[in-house]
Each structure stands twice: as C-alpha cells, then as structure tokens.
Amino acid sequence: MKNSDQKQQPNTTRREFLRGTVAAGAGATLLATLPGVAEAATETVAAKPEEKTGYRLTPHIAAYYKTAAH
C-alpha cells in the first residue's frame, strides 16, 4: 500500500527543457537585434585560419603503400 504521508516529487525535466529552449530563443533574438554583436561574432569566425583536414600522405602511410604494392 502507498503511504499517504509521502508526497510525490513532480517530474521537472520538461520544465527544464522548456526553460532552456526559451533562453536559447531569447539569446538568438538578442543577437539578431544587436548588429554590433552579430558582426563581431561573424568577424571572429571569419578570422580563424583554416585548418587542413582530410587525407594526408604521412611517412608511415607512404611506407605502408610501399609494402602493400609488392
């Protein structure tokens, strides 16, 4: 049997999620309405040097190709 003296705790995960989405929406709206902040954020992203990604022929890969060819 249930003990009527104990109160059940409400599940607050939905409330926390909604608070987070409202805060994110408010932040996005604030950035959109302040052109100086948005431009500064864009400049910092554009000023970042591009890193080389993808395939690179390193010495150990070249050694593997030499052994695999024979």
All heavy atoms as a GROMACS GRO file, in nm:
protein
  523
    1MET      N    1   0.082  -0.118   0.000
    1MET     CA    2   0.000   0.000   0.000
    1MET      C    3   0.087   0.125   0.000
    1MET      O    4   0.196   0.125   0.052
    1MET     CB    5  -0.090   0.002   0.123
    1MET     CG    6  -0.195  -0.102   0.123
    1MET     SD    7  -0.315  -0.056   0.246
    1MET     CE    8  -0.443  -0.161   0.197
    2LYS      N    9   0.032   0.231  -0.054
    2LYS     CA   10   0.104   0.358  -0.057
    2LYS      C   11   0.087   0.429   0.075
    2LYS      O   12  -0.017   0.425   0.138
    2LYS     CB   13   0.050   0.446  -0.169
    2LYS     CG   14   0.082   0.395  -0.306
    2LYS     CD   15   0.034   0.493  -0.410
    2LYS     CE   16   0.065   0.444  -0.549
    2LYS     NZ   17   0.018   0.535  -0.651
    3ASN      N   18   0.192   0.497   0.110
    3ASN     CA   19   0.188   0.577   0.231
    3ASN      C   20   0.137   0.716   0.193
    3ASN      O   21   0.199   0.787   0.115
    3ASN     CB   22   0.328   0.585   0.294
    3ASN     CG   23   0.325   0.650   0.430
    3ASN    OD1   24   0.221   0.700   0.474
    3ASN    ND2   25   0.438   0.649   0.496
    4SER      N   26   0.024   0.757   0.244
    4SER     CA   27  -0.036   0.884   0.206
    4SER      C   28   0.040   1.003   0.262
    4SER      O   29   0.016   1.116   0.222
    4SER     CB   30  -0.182   0.889   0.251
    4SER     OG   31  -0.189   0.877   0.392
    5ASP      N   32   0.133   0.981   0.354
    5ASP     CA   33   0.210   1.090   0.412
    5ASP      C   34   0.322   1.136   0.317
    5ASP      O   35   0.369   1.248   0.328
    5ASP     CB   36   0.271   1.048   0.545
    5ASP     CG   37   0.165   1.025   0.652
    5ASP    OD1   38   0.054   1.082   0.638
    5ASP    OD2   39   0.192   0.949   0.747
    6GLN      N   40   0.364   1.049   0.226
    6GLN     CA   41   0.472   1.084   0.134
    6GLN      C   42   0.414   1.155   0.012
    6GLN      O   43   0.315   1.111  -0.046
    6GLN     CB   44   0.546   0.959   0.088
    6GLN     CG   45   0.623   0.891   0.199
    6GLN     CD   46   0.691   0.765   0.146
    6GLN    OE1   47   0.666   0.723   0.034
    6GLN    NE2   48   0.774   0.706   0.229
    7LYS      N   49   0.476   1.266  -0.025
    7LYS     CA   50   0.433   1.338  -0.145
    7LYS      C   51   0.524   1.300  -0.260
    7LYS      O   52   0.644   1.283  -0.243
    7LYS     CB   53   0.439   1.489  -0.121
    7LYS     CG   54   0.339   1.538  -0.020
    7LYS     CD   55   0.346   1.688  -0.010
    7LYS     CE   56   0.246   1.739   0.091
    7LYS     NZ   57   0.249   1.884   0.103
    8GLN      N   58   0.465   1.289  -0.376
    8GLN     CA   59   0.543   1.255  -0.495
    8GLN      C   60   0.610   1.381  -0.547
    8GLN      O   61   0.552   1.489  -0.548
    8GLN     CB   62   0.454   1.197  -0.603
    8GLN     CG   63   0.400   1.062  -0.570
    8GLN     CD   64   0.317   1.007  -0.685
    8GLN    OE1   65   0.286   1.078  -0.779
    8GLN    NE2   66   0.280   0.882  -0.676
    9GLN      N   67   0.734   1.364  -0.589
    9GLN     CA   68   0.808   1.476  -0.647
    9GLN      C   69   0.766   1.490  -0.794
    9GLN      O   70   0.761   1.392  -0.867
    9GLN     CB   71   0.958   1.450  -0.640
    9GLN     CG   72   1.012   1.446  -0.499
    9GLN     CD   73   1.005   1.583  -0.432
    9GLN    OE1   74   1.011   1.686  -0.498
    9GLN    NE2   75   0.987   1.582  -0.302
   10PRO      N   76   0.735   1.611  -0.840
   10PRO     CA   77   0.697   1.629  -0.981
   10PRO      C   78   0.818   1.611  -1.072
   10PRO      O   79   0.932   1.638  -1.034
   10PRO     CB   80   0.646   1.772  -0.986
   10PRO     CG   81   0.711   1.840  -0.872
   10PRO     CD   82   0.730   1.736  -0.766
   11ASN      N   83   0.792   1.565  -1.192
   11ASN     CA   84   0.896   1.546  -1.290
   11ASN      C   85   0.925   1.682  -1.353
   11ASN      O   86   0.843   1.738  -1.423
   11ASN     CB   87   0.850   1.446  -1.396
   11ASN     CG   88   0.963   1.408  -1.489
   11ASN    OD1   89   1.073   1.460  -1.480
   11ASN    ND2   90   0.935   1.317  -1.580
   12THR      N   91   1.045   1.736  -1.331
   12THR     CA   92   1.078   1.871  -1.376
   12THR      C   93   1.160   1.873  -1.504
   12THR      O   94   1.201   1.980  -1.548
   12THR     CB   95   1.154   1.946  -1.266
   12THR    OG1   96   1.273   1.875  -1.237
   12THR    CG2   97   1.069   1.963  -1.142
   13THR      N   98   1.185   1.759  -1.566
   13THR     CA   99   1.269   1.758  -1.686
   13THR      C  100   1.205   1.835  -1.800
   13THR      O  101   1.274   1.904  -1.875
   13THR     CB  102   1.299   1.615  -1.731
   13THR    OG1  103   1.177   1.545  -1.751
   13THR    CG2  104   1.383   1.543  -1.628
   14ARG      N  105   1.075   1.827  -1.816
   14ARG     CA  106   1.008   1.900  -1.922
   14ARG      C  107   1.019   2.050  -1.898
   14ARG      O  108   1.043   2.127  -1.989
   14ARG     CB  109   0.861   1.860  -1.932
   14ARG     CG  110   0.790   1.930  -2.047
   14ARG     CD  111   0.644   1.895  -2.055
   14ARG     NE  112   0.628   1.755  -2.082
   14ARG     CZ  113   0.512   1.690  -2.073
   14ARG    NH1  114   0.405   1.754  -2.035
   14ARG    NH2  115   0.505   1.562  -2.099
   15ARG      N  116   1.002   2.091  -1.773
   15ARG     CA  117   1.013   2.233  -1.741
   15ARG      C  118   1.154   2.284  -1.767
   15ARG      O  119   1.172   2.394  -1.821
   15ARG     CB  120   0.976   2.256  -1.594
   15ARG     CG  121   0.831   2.233  -1.565
   15ARG     CD  122   0.803   2.254  -1.420
   15ARG     NE  123   0.668   2.208  -1.387
   15ARG     CZ  124   0.623   2.192  -1.266
   15ARG    NH1  125   0.702   2.214  -1.162
   15ARG    NH2  126   0.500   2.152  -1.244
   16GLU      N  127   1.254   2.206  -1.730
   16GLU     CA  128   1.392   2.247  -1.753
   16GLU      C  129   1.421   2.257  -1.902
   16GLU      O  130   1.490   2.348  -1.946
   16GLU     CB  131   1.487   2.149  -1.687
   16GLU     CG  132   1.483   2.155  -1.536
   16GLU     CD  133   1.560   2.042  -1.470
   16GLU    OE1  134   1.620   1.960  -1.542
   16GLU    OE2  135   1.559   2.037  -1.346
   17PHE      N  136   1.367   2.165  -1.981
   17PHE     CA  137   1.386   2.170  -2.125
   17PHE      C  138   1.323   2.296  -2.183
   17PHE      O  139   1.384   2.365  -2.265
   17PHE     CB  140   1.324   2.045  -2.191
   17PHE     CG  141   1.320   2.052  -2.340
   17PHE    CD1  142   1.437   2.033  -2.413
   17PHE    CD2  143   1.202   2.077  -2.408
   17PHE    CE1  144   1.434   2.039  -2.551
   17PHE    CE2  145   1.199   2.083  -2.545
   17PHE     CZ  146   1.315   2.064  -2.617
   18LEU      N  147   1.202   2.327  -2.142
   18LEU     CA  148   1.135   2.445  -2.193
   18LEU      C  149   1.208   2.573  -2.152
   18LEU      O  150   1.219   2.666  -2.231
   18LEU     CB  151   0.989   2.448  -2.145
   18LEU     CG  152   0.899   2.341  -2.207
   18LEU    CD1  153   0.761   2.345  -2.143
   18LEU    CD2  154   0.888   2.361  -2.356
   19ARG      N  155   1.258   2.577  -2.030
   19ARG     CA  156   1.335   2.694  -1.988
   19ARG      C  157   1.459   2.711  -2.074
   19ARG      O  158   1.496   2.822  -2.112
   19ARG     CB  159   1.375   2.680  -1.842
   19ARG     CG  160   1.263   2.705  -1.746
   19ARG     CD  161   1.312   2.696  -1.603
   19ARG     NE  162   1.199   2.691  -1.513
   19ARG     CZ  163   1.195   2.625  -1.399
   19ARG    NH1  164   1.302   2.557  -1.360
   19ARG    NH2  165   1.088   2.626  -1.323
   20GLY      N  166   1.524   2.601  -2.105
   20GLY     CA  167   1.644   2.606  -2.188
   20GLY      C  168   1.614   2.654  -2.329
   20GLY      O  169   1.689   2.734  -2.385
   21THR      N  170   1.505   2.606  -2.387
   21THR     CA  171   1.472   2.648  -2.523
   21THR      C  172   1.430   2.794  -2.526
   21THR      O  173   1.461   2.866  -2.621
   21THR     CB  174   1.362   2.560  -2.584
   21THR    OG1  175   1.248   2.562  -2.498
   21THR    CG2  176   1.409   2.419  -2.605
   22VAL      N  177   1.359   2.838  -2.423
   22VAL     CA  178   1.320   2.979  -2.417
   22VAL      C  179   1.444   3.067  -2.403
   22VAL      O  180   1.456   3.170  -2.469
   22VAL     CB  181   1.220   3.003  -2.302
   22VAL    CG1  182   1.200   3.151  -2.276
   22VAL    CG2  183   1.086   2.938  -2.334
   23ALA      N  184   1.538   3.025  -2.321
   23ALA     CA  185   1.661   3.102  -2.303
   23ALA      C  186   1.742   3.106  -2.433
   23ALA      O  187   1.797   3.210  -2.469
   23ALA     CB  188   1.744   3.043  -2.191
   24ALA      N  189   1.748   2.996  -2.504
   24ALA     CA  190   1.822   2.993  -2.631
   24ALA      C  191   1.754   3.082  -2.734
   24ALA      O  192   1.821   3.154  -2.809
   24ALA     CB  193   1.831   2.851  -2.683
   25GLY      N  194   1.623   3.078  -2.739
   25GLY     CA  195   1.549   3.164  -2.832
   25GLY      C  196   1.568   3.311  -2.799
   25GLY      O  197   1.584   3.395  -2.888
   26ALA      N  198   1.567   3.344  -2.671
   26ALA     CA  199   1.588   3.482  -2.631
   26ALA      C  200   1.729   3.528  -2.666
   26ALA      O  201   1.748   3.641  -2.712
   26ALA     CB  202   1.563   3.497  -2.481
   27GLY      N  203   1.827   3.442  -2.649
   27GLY     CA  204   1.964   3.477  -2.685
   27GLY      C  205   1.980   3.498  -2.834
   27GLY      O  206   2.047   3.591  -2.878
   28ALA      N  207   1.916   3.414  -2.914
   28ALA     CA  208   1.923   3.429  -3.060
   28ALA      C  209   1.855   3.558  -3.104
   28ALA      O  210   1.905   3.628  -3.193
   28ALA     CB  211   1.859   3.309  -3.128
   29THR      N  212   1.743   3.588  -3.042
   29THR     CA  213   1.673   3.713  -3.074
   29THR      C  214   1.757   3.833  -3.036
   29THR      O  215   1.766   3.931  -3.111
   29THR     CB  216   1.538   3.718  -3.001
   29THR    OG1  217   1.461   3.603  -3.038
   29THR    CG2  218   1.461   3.843  -3.036
   30LEU      N  219   1.822   3.826  -2.923
   30LEU     CA  220   1.906   3.936  -2.878
   30LEU      C  221   2.022   3.957  -2.974
   30LEU      O  222   2.055   4.070  -3.009
   30LEU     CB  223   1.958   3.908  -2.737
   30LEU     CG  224   2.044   4.016  -2.674
   30LEU    CD1  225   1.962   4.143  -2.655
   30LEU    CD2  226   2.100   3.970  -2.542
   31LEU      N  227   2.085   3.850  -3.019
   31LEU     CA  228   2.195   3.863  -3.114
   31LEU      C  229   2.149   3.919  -3.247
   31LEU      O  230   2.222   3.994  -3.312
   31LEU     CB  231   2.264   3.729  -3.136
   31LEU     CG  232   2.359   3.684  -3.026
   31LEU    CD1  233   2.412   3.545  -3.056
   31LEU    CD2  234   2.473   3.781  -3.011
   32ALA      N  235   2.028   3.884  -3.289
   32ALA     CA  236   1.978   3.932  -3.416
   32ALA      C  237   1.944   4.081  -3.410
   32ALA      O  238   1.956   4.152  -3.510
   32ALA     CB  239   1.854   3.853  -3.457
   33THR      N  240   1.905   4.129  -3.293
   33THR     CA  241   1.866   4.269  -3.282
   33THR      C  242   1.983   4.361  -3.254
   33THR      O  243   1.973   4.481  -3.272
   33THR     CB  244   1.761   4.288  -3.171
   33THR    OG1  245   1.814   4.242  -3.048
   33THR    CG2  246   1.633   4.215  -3.205
   34LEU      N  247   2.096   4.308  -3.211
   34LEU     CA  248   2.214   4.389  -3.185
   34LEU      C  249   2.315   4.368  -3.297
   34LEU      O  250   2.393   4.274  -3.295
   34LEU     CB  251   2.276   4.352  -3.050
   34LEU     CG  252   2.189   4.374  -2.927
   34LEU    CD1  253   2.257   4.317  -2.805
   34LEU    CD2  254   2.161   4.522  -2.909
   35PRO      N  255   2.316   4.455  -3.397
   35PRO     CA  256   2.403   4.431  -3.513
   35PRO      C  257   2.552   4.434  -3.480
   35PRO      O  258   2.629   4.362  -3.539
   35PRO     CB  259   2.367   4.544  -3.610
   35PRO     CG  260   2.299   4.647  -3.528
   35PRO     CD  261   2.241   4.577  -3.408
   36GLY      N  262   2.594   4.514  -3.384
   36GLY     CA  263   2.736   4.519  -3.350
   36GLY      C  264   2.786   4.388  -3.294
   36GLY      O  265   2.896   4.343  -3.323
   37VAL      N  266   2.705   4.323  -3.213
   37VAL     CA  267   2.744   4.195  -3.153
   37VAL      C  268   2.748   4.087  -3.260
   37VAL      O  269   2.839   4.005  -3.265
   37VAL     CB  270   2.647   4.157  -3.040
   37VAL    CG1  271   2.678   4.019  -2.986
   37VAL    CG2  272   2.653   4.261  -2.930
   38ALA      N  273   2.649   4.086  -3.348
   38ALA     CA  274   2.645   3.985  -3.453
   38ALA      C  275   2.762   4.001  -3.549
   38ALA      O  276   2.821   3.903  -3.593
   38ALA     CB  277   2.512   3.993  -3.528
   39GLU      N  278   2.797   4.125  -3.582
   39GLU     CA  279   2.910   4.147  -3.672
   39GLU      C  280   3.040   4.106  -3.606
   39GLU      O  281   3.127   4.049  -3.671
   39GLU     CB  282   2.916   4.294  -3.713
   39GLU     CG  283   2.803   4.335  -3.805
   39GLU     CD  284   2.805   4.484  -3.835
   39GLU    OE1  285   2.906   4.550  -3.802
   39GLU    OE2  286   2.707   4.532  -3.890
   40ALA      N  287   3.055   4.133  -3.478
   40ALA     CA  288   3.177   4.094  -3.409
   40ALA      C  289   3.191   3.943  -3.403
   40ALA      O  290   3.300   3.889  -3.419
   40ALA     CB  291   3.177   4.152  -3.268
   41ALA      N  292   3.080   3.874  -3.383
   41ALA     CA  293   3.084   3.728  -3.379
   41ALA      C  294   3.119   3.672  -3.516
   41ALA      O  295   3.192   3.574  -3.527
   41ALA     CB  296   2.950   3.673  -3.332
   42THR      N  297   3.070   3.734  -3.621
   42THR     CA  298   3.099   3.689  -3.757
   42THR      C  299   3.246   3.711  -3.789
   42THR      O  300   3.310   3.628  -3.853
   42THR     CB  301   3.011   3.762  -3.859
   42THR    OG1  302   2.876   3.748  -3.820
   42THR    CG2  303   3.030   3.709  -3.998
   43GLU      N  304   3.301   3.824  -3.745
   43GLU     CA  305   3.440   3.853  -3.774
   43GLU      C  306   3.534   3.756  -3.703
   43GLU      O  307   3.635   3.718  -3.759
   43GLU     CB  308   3.473   3.997  -3.732
   43GLU     CG  309   3.407   4.100  -3.820
   43GLU     CD  310   3.428   4.241  -3.769
   43GLU    OE1  311   3.504   4.258  -3.671
   43GLU    OE2  312   3.368   4.332  -3.824
   44THR      N  313   3.502   3.716  -3.583
   44THR     CA  314   3.590   3.624  -3.513
   44THR      C  315   3.590   3.487  -3.578
   44THR      O  316   3.692   3.420  -3.581
   44THR     CB  317   3.551   3.610  -3.364
   44THR    OG1  318   3.416   3.568  -3.356
   44THR    CG2  319   3.570   3.741  -3.290
   45VAL      N  320   3.476   3.447  -3.632
   45VAL     CA  321   3.470   3.318  -3.702
   45VAL      C  322   3.546   3.328  -3.834
   45VAL      O  323   3.618   3.237  -3.871
   45VAL     CB  324   3.323   3.277  -3.725
   45VAL    CG1  325   3.315   3.155  -3.815
   45VAL    CG2  326   3.255   3.251  -3.592
   46ALA      N  327   3.532   3.439  -3.904
   46ALA     CA  328   3.599   3.455  -4.033
   46ALA      C  329   3.749   3.471  -4.016
   46ALA      O  330   3.826   3.433  -4.103
   46ALA     CB  331   3.541   3.574  -4.107
   47ALA      N  332   3.795   3.525  -3.904
   47ALA     CA  333   3.937   3.548  -3.884
   47ALA      C  334   4.012   3.421  -3.847
   47ALA      O  335   4.134   3.418  -3.848
   47ALA     CB  336   3.956   3.652  -3.774
   48LYS      N  337   3.941   3.316  -3.815
   48LYS     CA  338   4.004   3.190  -3.776
   48LYS      C  339   4.072   3.127  -3.899
   48LYS      O  340   4.010   3.112  -4.003
   48LYS     CB  341   3.896   3.095  -3.723
   48LYS     CG  342   3.950   2.969  -3.662
   48LYS     CD  343   3.836   2.876  -3.629
   48LYS     CE  344   3.811   2.867  -3.483
   48LYS     NZ  345   3.712   2.763  -3.452
   49PRO      N  346   4.199   3.092  -3.889
   49PRO     CA  347   4.266   3.031  -4.005
   49PRO      C  348   4.210   2.891  -4.031
   49PRO      O  349   4.175   2.818  -3.939
   49PRO     CB  350   4.412   3.024  -3.962
   49PRO     CG  351   4.409   3.023  -3.814
   49PRO     CD  352   4.288   3.104  -3.776
   50GLU      N  353   4.204   2.859  -4.158
   50GLU     CA  354   4.151   2.727  -4.195
   50GLU      C  355   4.254   2.620  -4.166
   50GLU      O  356   4.372   2.634  -4.198
   50GLU     CB  357   4.115   2.726  -4.343
   50GLU     CG  358   3.998   2.815  -4.377
   50GLU     CD  359   3.959   2.802  -4.523
   50GLU    OE1  360   3.983   2.696  -4.582
   50GLU    OE2  361   3.904   2.898  -4.576
   51GLU      N  362   4.210   2.514  -4.105
   51GLU     CA  363   4.298   2.402  -4.077
   51GLU      C  364   4.284   2.300  -4.189
   51GLU      O  365   4.176   2.279  -4.242
   51GLU     CB  366   4.260   2.337  -3.944
   51GLU     CG  367   4.277   2.429  -3.826
   51GLU     CD  368   4.234   2.362  -3.696
   51GLU    OE1  369   4.212   2.239  -3.696
   51GLU    OE2  370   4.222   2.433  -3.597
   52LYS      N  371   4.394   2.239  -4.223
   52LYS     CA  372   4.389   2.136  -4.325
   52LYS      C  373   4.329   2.010  -4.265
   52LYS      O  374   4.374   1.962  -4.161
   52LYS     CB  375   4.528   2.106  -4.379
   52LYS     CG  376   4.587   2.220  -4.457
   52LYS     CD  377   4.721   2.182  -4.512
   52LYS     CE  378   4.781   2.296  -4.591
   52LYS     NZ  379   4.912   2.262  -4.646
   53THR      N  380   4.227   1.960  -4.330
   53THR     CA  381   4.165   1.836  -4.284
   53THR      C  382   4.158   1.740  -4.402
   53THR      O  383   4.171   1.780  -4.517
   53THR     CB  384   4.023   1.861  -4.230
   53THR    OG1  385   3.944   1.918  -4.334
   53THR    CG2  386   4.025   1.954  -4.111
   54GLY      N  387   4.136   1.618  -4.370
   54GLY     CA  388   4.123   1.518  -4.475
   54GLY      C  389   4.248   1.432  -4.488
   54GLY      O  390   4.326   1.416  -4.394
   55TYR      N  391   4.268   1.381  -4.605
   55TYR     CA  392   4.376   1.286  -4.630
   55TYR      C  393   4.510   1.358  -4.632
   55TYR      O  394   4.527   1.461  -4.696
   55TYR     CB  395   4.352   1.216  -4.763
   55TYR     CG  396   4.461   1.119  -4.798
   55TYR    CD1  397   4.465   0.994  -4.739
   55TYR    CD2  398   4.559   1.153  -4.889
   55TYR    CE1  399   4.566   0.905  -4.771
   55TYR    CE2  400   4.659   1.065  -4.921
   55TYR     CZ  401   4.663   0.941  -4.861
   55TYR     OH  402   4.763   0.854  -4.892
   56ARG      N  403   4.607   1.299  -4.564
   56ARG     CA  404   4.745   1.348  -4.566
   56ARG      C  405   4.837   1.229  -4.587
   56ARG      O  406   4.824   1.127  -4.521
   56ARG     CB  407   4.781   1.416  -4.434
   56ARG     CG  408   4.706   1.542  -4.411
   56ARG     CD  409   4.752   1.607  -4.283
   56ARG     NE  410   4.638   1.676  -4.227
   56ARG     CZ  411   4.612   1.690  -4.099
   56ARG    NH1  412   4.691   1.638  -4.010
   56ARG    NH2  413   4.507   1.756  -4.059
   57LEU      N  414   4.930   1.244  -4.677
   57LEU     CA  415   5.027   1.139  -4.701
   57LEU      C  416   5.144   1.159  -4.604
   57LEU      O  417   5.228   1.244  -4.623
   57LEU     CB  418   5.077   1.142  -4.844
   57LEU     CG  419   5.174   1.031  -4.884
   57LEU    CD1  420   5.108   0.895  -4.868
   57LEU    CD2  421   5.223   1.051  -5.025
   58THR      N  422   5.142   1.082  -4.498
   58THR     CA  423   5.247   1.090  -4.397
   58THR      C  424   5.350   0.982  -4.424
   58THR      O  425   5.325   0.888  -4.501
   58THR     CB  426   5.187   1.074  -4.256
   58THR    OG1  427   5.120   0.948  -4.249
   58THR    CG2  428   5.089   1.186  -4.226
   59PRO      N  429   5.467   0.993  -4.361
   59PRO     CA  430   5.572   0.892  -4.387
   59PRO      C  431   5.529   0.749  -4.356
   59PRO      O  432   5.562   0.656  -4.430
   59PRO     CB  433   5.687   0.935  -4.296
   59PRO     CG  434   5.667   1.082  -4.279
   59PRO     CD  435   5.518   1.103  -4.280
   60HIS      N  436   5.453   0.728  -4.250
   60HIS     CA  437   5.416   0.590  -4.219
   60HIS      C  438   5.312   0.536  -4.318
   60HIS      O  439   5.309   0.417  -4.347
   60HIS     CB  440   5.367   0.577  -4.074
   60HIS     CG  441   5.232   0.633  -4.048
   60HIS    ND1  442   5.208   0.766  -4.026
   60HIS    CD2  443   5.112   0.571  -4.040
   60HIS    CE1  444   5.080   0.785  -4.004
   60HIS    NE2  445   5.018   0.669  -4.013
   61ILE      N  446   5.232   0.622  -4.376
   61ILE     CA  447   5.137   0.577  -4.479
   61ILE      C  448   5.212   0.546  -4.608
   61ILE      O  449   5.183   0.446  -4.676
   61ILE     CB  450   5.027   0.681  -4.502
   61ILE    CG1  451   4.941   0.691  -4.377
   61ILE    CG2  452   4.943   0.649  -4.624
   61ILE    CD1  453   4.834   0.799  -4.382
   62ALA      N  454   5.311   0.628  -4.641
   62ALA     CA  455   5.393   0.601  -4.761
   62ALA      C  456   5.467   0.467  -4.746
   62ALA      O  457   5.476   0.391  -4.842
   62ALA     CB  458   5.492   0.714  -4.783
   63ALA      N  459   5.514   0.438  -4.625
   63ALA     CA  460   5.582   0.310  -4.601
   63ALA      C  461   5.484   0.194  -4.620
   63ALA      O  462   5.520   0.090  -4.675
   63ALA     CB  463   5.643   0.309  -4.462
   64TYR      N  464   5.361   0.213  -4.576
   64TYR     CA  465   5.261   0.107  -4.594
   64TYR      C  466   5.234   0.084  -4.742
   64TYR      O  467   5.222  -0.030  -4.786
   64TYR     CB  468   5.131   0.145  -4.521
   64TYR     CG  469   5.018   0.052  -4.558
   64TYR    CD1  470   5.010  -0.075  -4.504
   64TYR    CD2  471   4.921   0.091  -4.650
   64TYR    CE1  472   4.908  -0.161  -4.538
   64TYR    CE2  473   4.819   0.005  -4.685
   64TYR     CZ  474   4.812  -0.121  -4.629
   64TYR     OH  475   4.713  -0.206  -4.665
   65TYR      N  476   5.220   0.191  -4.819
   65TYR     CA  477   5.196   0.176  -4.962
   65TYR      C  478   5.309   0.099  -5.030
   65TYR      O  479   5.284   0.018  -5.119
   65TYR     CB  480   5.180   0.313  -5.029
   65TYR     CG  481   5.047   0.381  -4.999
   65TYR    CD1  482   5.034   0.519  -5.014
   65TYR    CD2  483   4.934   0.310  -4.960
   65TYR    CE1  484   4.914   0.581  -4.988
   65TYR    CE2  485   4.814   0.371  -4.935
   65TYR     CZ  486   4.805   0.508  -4.950
   65TYR     OH  487   4.686   0.571  -4.925
   66LYS      N  488   5.432   0.124  -4.987
   66LYS     CA  489   5.545   0.053  -5.046
   66LYS      C  490   5.537  -0.096  -5.014
   66LYS      O  491   5.566  -0.179  -5.100
   66LYS     CB  492   5.677   0.110  -4.993
   66LYS     CG  493   5.710   0.244  -5.051
   66LYS     CD  494   5.841   0.297  -4.995
   66LYS     CE  495   5.870   0.435  -5.047
   66LYS     NZ  496   5.993   0.491  -4.988
   67THR      N  497   5.496  -0.133  -4.892
   67THR     CA  498   5.488  -0.275  -4.857
   67THR      C  499   5.368  -0.342  -4.919
   67THR      O  500   5.370  -0.461  -4.950
   67THR     CB  501   5.484  -0.294  -4.705
   67THR    OG1  502   5.370  -0.227  -4.652
   67THR    CG2  503   5.610  -0.239  -4.641
   68ALA      N  504   5.259  -0.268  -4.939
   68ALA     CA  505   5.137  -0.327  -4.994
   68ALA      C  506   5.145  -0.345  -5.144
   68ALA      O  507   5.073  -0.428  -5.200
   68ALA     CB  508   5.017  -0.239  -4.958
   69ALA      N  509   5.231  -0.272  -5.212
   69ALA     CA  510   5.241  -0.278  -5.357
   69ALA      C  511   5.309  -0.406  -5.404
   69ALA      O  512   5.291  -0.450  -5.516
   69ALA     CB  513   5.316  -0.156  -5.410
   70HIS      N  514   5.388  -0.468  -5.319
   70HIS     CA  515   5.463  -0.587  -5.362
   70HIS      C  516   5.391  -0.711  -5.327
   70HIS      O  517   5.333  -0.757  -5.256
   70HIS     CB  518   5.603  -0.587  -5.301
   70HIS     CG  519   5.684  -0.472  -5.350
   70HIS    ND1  520   5.739  -0.466  -5.474
   70HIS    CD2  521   5.719  -0.354  -5.290
   70HIS    CE1  522   5.804  -0.353  -5.488
   70HIS    NE2  523   5.792  -0.283  -5.377
   0.00000   0.00000   0.00000
